[in-house]
Every structure is written in structure tokens, then in C-alpha cells.
């Protein structure tokens, strides 16, 4: 819910116009990942398989597989188990 995938940005311009030339980069989300409400994913980020992004996190760098990331900017909180959990 309310997740932002920002695939474009701009370079820093000179003093008369700080918004310089436009840039873009794809975002890749691995299988089985979970992205919490209100998270923002910035251009060029790769989210590894099975990762969790906490609600409200701002992800500016790649996320390792099977890891929990949270915060602004997002940082790794802990590794997650790769064992399958039985369905309820």
C-alpha cells in the first residue's frame, strides 16, 4: 500500500539550477520479497529474493536476499531464515 518505485531522478546542477540533467535506472525486486506500506524505493536498487522492506523505509542501496531492512535511509536490521514455514 502506497509504495513508491522512483525509477527516475536528476543530477545535481549548478548554483542557478540545482535540478540538473534527468537520469533513470530500473528497480529489480526479487521473488518472494515483501515491501511494507509507504516504503520508497529509489532508482537502480536491486532487492534480493525473500527480503523484507519495513513500512516507511527509504531504500537507496541494494538489499541483500533474505534480510530485513528498515529506516531512513534503509539499513540491514538482520538476516532472515531461509527455511520454509508451513502454511497455516
N, C-alpha and C positions, 0 to 999 in steps of 0.2 A: 504494500500500500504506500503510495506517494514516494516511490523510489525514483531518483533522478539518475539517468545514464547520460552524462555530459560528454559527448564524443567530439566536441569542438571547443576551442579556446582561442587565445591570441598571444602573440609575442609581446614583450614589454617594449613600448615605443619610446620615443624621445620626450623631452620635457613639455613640448607643446601638444602632444597627443600620446598618452600612455598606452592606449589600446592600439598596438601595432598590428602587423600582418596576421591574418587568420591562420589557424593551424587546426588539424584534426587528426585523430588516431582512434582505431577501433577499440572496443572493450570486449574481452572474452570472459565468459562465465562458464566454469567447469560443471560437469554433470553432478547433480545431487547437492549443489550449493543452496544456501538459504540466505536471502538478503532481507534484513529487518526493515520495518516501516521507517520511512523518512531518510533512509541512507542515501548518500550521494557518491556516485562512482565517477571518477574523473577520467579524461581521455588517456588511452593507452594502457589502462590497467588490465591485468590478467588475474582472474580469481580462480584459484585451484579447485579441483574437484573436491566435493564434500566439505567445503569451507562454510563458515557461518560469519556473516557480517551483522553486527549488532545494530539495533534500531538507532537512527540518528548519526551513525558513523559517517565520516568523510574519508573515502579511500582514494589516496593519491599515488600509492605504490602497489606493486604486485602483492598478491595474497597467496601464501603457501597452502597447498592442499591439506585438508583435514585439520584446519586450525580455526580458532575463534579470534576475530579482530573486532575492536571497539575503540571509540574515541574520535577526537578531532585534533589532529589527524589520526586516522585509524592506526592502531599498533597491535601486534600479536599479544593476546592475553594468555593463550595456552594452546597446546596441541590437543586434538580430539581423537578418540578411539576410532580405529578402522574396522572393529568387529561389528558384524551385523546385529541389529537389535530385533528381536522377534516382533512381528506385527501384533497389535492388540485387538 
